[in-house]
Amino acid sequence: MNLLLSSTAWRGAWRQLRGEPGPAALVVLGLALGLALALLAAAMVRDKLWADAGLPEIDRMLTFEWRVRGPGGITTEWFPDVPATPLAAGLREAGAPLGPMTRALNVPLPARATDAAGTQRHARLWTLLADPDIRELFALKALSGDLAAAMASPEGIALTEAGAMKLFGTTQVIGRQLTAAVAMYGEAEPRKVDVTLTVLALIPTPNPHAALEAYDALTGFNAPAAKAFVEQESSWALGAGHLYARLQPGARAEDMGALAQQLLDRQPIPPGLPADFLKGGGKFAYLRAMPMRDRPLQGAGSPLRLLQMGALGAAAASVLAMAVINFINLWSVRTLRRQREIGLRKSLGAGAAALAAQFFVEAWVVALLAGALGLLLAWWATPVVASLMAHEFNAAVLAPAGLALVLGLSVVVAASSALPLALIAQRVQPAASLAGRSHSEGAAGRWLRRGLTLLQFGAAALFTAMTAVVLWQNHHAGALQRGFAVQDRLAFDLPWEIQPAQLRTLLARIKSWPEVEAAAASSDVPGRDFASYYSEFKGVSGQPVNLRTSLEFTPGWLQVYGVRVLAGRLSPDHAAEADAVVLDRSAAQALGFSPPESAVGRTLGTNSQYYGGKPATVAAVIADIRLEDTRSAHVPNVLRPRSEMRGGVISLHSRDPAATRAKLAALLREVLPEESPQVLSVADQQARRIAEDVRLGRLVAVVGALALFMSALGIYALAAHTLRRREREIVLRKLHGAGHGAVARLLAREFGLVVGLACVIALPLAGWLAEAYLGQFVERADMGPFGLGPLAIAAAALVAVTVLAVLRHLFAAFALRPAQALQG
């Protein structure tokens, strides 16, 4: 302990660090990258897994989740949105042992207000509709104003600090008024109504990773528009909102889940549910109660969360471990050069503990410098990582917990690095070292260093192969032939409350631009697959056939996407197709029409949930289109032509997309100031469906690059040590006539063994992981014979990195002077 606190030891450690600034800089940089990634990973894990840890009495809190049946009788994953309103009422009526309970429905609210300068401001506020018990369950308190009054009043609303800044530009908002555009339901068509609300409370901005997620405003269900909206969303067959409750003492979540399922089982099967959905038997939907403490690891979305957090944690641990291995490899070479110094220390009475303490201090100086640089790197990289991973950090990365983590990791790094160095020093014989006879670290030490480098290369091969797999599959998903064109196509979402007249005007202005070939509205961007709907139709045989009905479109949509019409035609305004449908080729075949084109003019039977069960006439047959993502099996499509629509998406084909995008930005600011829709290419819109895969690809790509960099440092250190250890052998070979080729082959055997073994060990594991990842896709990329393409890329990358890292030492071997080496 005295040596650890000795200023002499710390000054000596600093001198050792300055003695060879090049290797020291490489080690510090490598460790800093590893520590920075570990800090960022820890911050993300904390945000994802412990966002609700501070809720009062969280051990008795629960939420409800459900999953439903789909095409072919599949059962979906669990979702947090449940039939919140009927379920809450049913649990209360059944006398469930629950205390406070609240529904939570997050809806967009277009709003406008006048700021202090008299300027009218527009914003789309995500507004949480909830019951009064939400204040007790989630410990919500007002920063100013009266939150209870805001939730109880039909004309009241509470704004978060972020929501207040978004709409008013200030947090001094108590008593201020805003005008919200709400849709009134209960009529034949929802109508847009302006409602004036008063801000009665200001609350903190919520943690976006918590159960309630992000919202800008909070209000109750007492406003007429809110009551009408909830009434419309009160079906047992519709997942609408979250439901949270606190168990009474002694009650169990499992019993609440069973009771919720009993209540659901009493409901009739939803009208119009395709029989195909119930294939194999079972229920049409399943409910469960999930304890809030278990929600992050076991609740809805947890498989993806665990995959992300596991990948991130493995990446951080791998990069940091490889940095430590580089530290050991480079510093062990330096330790062998210090044999005389070590021998002198041992001859003066330094024991094993003193040597270990000295090496620990030296290693800790390096680790502390790396920690300081790692903190700066993490701080600098926070916005980059937030954008790359689409993650909003809730707490500062450089918070006290982050500093403590880096300090603790620096101790671990120092201890794990100092131990093998101290073992090398322990082998030094004082008499021999002072007499000038050097000793190596021994065969065991050499194999340990080779093993560590092998581990580095294996990790690099694994991450490089997985990078190739994920990026290859993502590219395949983006380039998949879907039966429609996406190049030079733009699309943007419309607010759900937009009226048909507004949409017609907007389309007319867009079509008037000279570079626009065609423009139309539809229910979704084709291939984005944000919503999937299905219905049964009866064709030639009269037997029901389950088909996808997700897409409706206005005139010009087929032209926008260049969809090929095989038979039939549509009227210019779709007025003649009021009860008509368009089939793709597969749908016509599934309905028994042969050839498929013969379906034109035929009448199809429908179920009661498809436009009231009216028979539908086939107006046209088009070539097959694929609307699903690469994970889902293709289901034939029934498209519905519409003369006009409310909401949805506008798509357009432009000869000059950049110019059109600029015009659209100005037009949308004028026409939809509250919304600010994001105009994207159709390819980018489709990529939103695979956003998680894209983020995973970015993560493994970054880690793969870091792993290759660390491996380059490791092989560089191994090459330096090998050259030092075998320089006399190389010189003797040269004296006996060996040329540069023989020297190169000597070093190639040394490093080729490491690269070869790394590939043999890591690439089969990479192949297994790749198969596990690709197994979830219906549409898989062709990655070469037997899927060996990514493995070949990884092997080639390792060889290239090895060659580049060894070149300097190879040239040094060529330049060795016999006299100096033999004297050495």
PyMOL commands that set and color helices and strands:
alter all, ss='L'
color gray80, all
select helices_A, chain A and resi 2-5+7-19+21-49+58-60+71-73+84-93+134-137+147-152+161-167+224-232+253-265+275-278+295-298+302-337+339-347+352-389+400-426+430-434+442-479+500-511+557-560+575-577+585-590+596-599+611-613+657-671+682-735+740-774+785-787+789-814+818-823
alter helices_A, ss='H'
color red, helices_A
select strands_A, chain A and resi 61-68+98-114+120-130+144-145+156-160+177-184+191-203+217-219+242-247+285-291+489-494+516-522+534-538+544-548+552-553+565-568+580-584+603-606+616-622+638-641+648-654+680-681
alter strands_A, ss='S'
color yellow, strands_A
deselect
rebuild
show_as cartoon
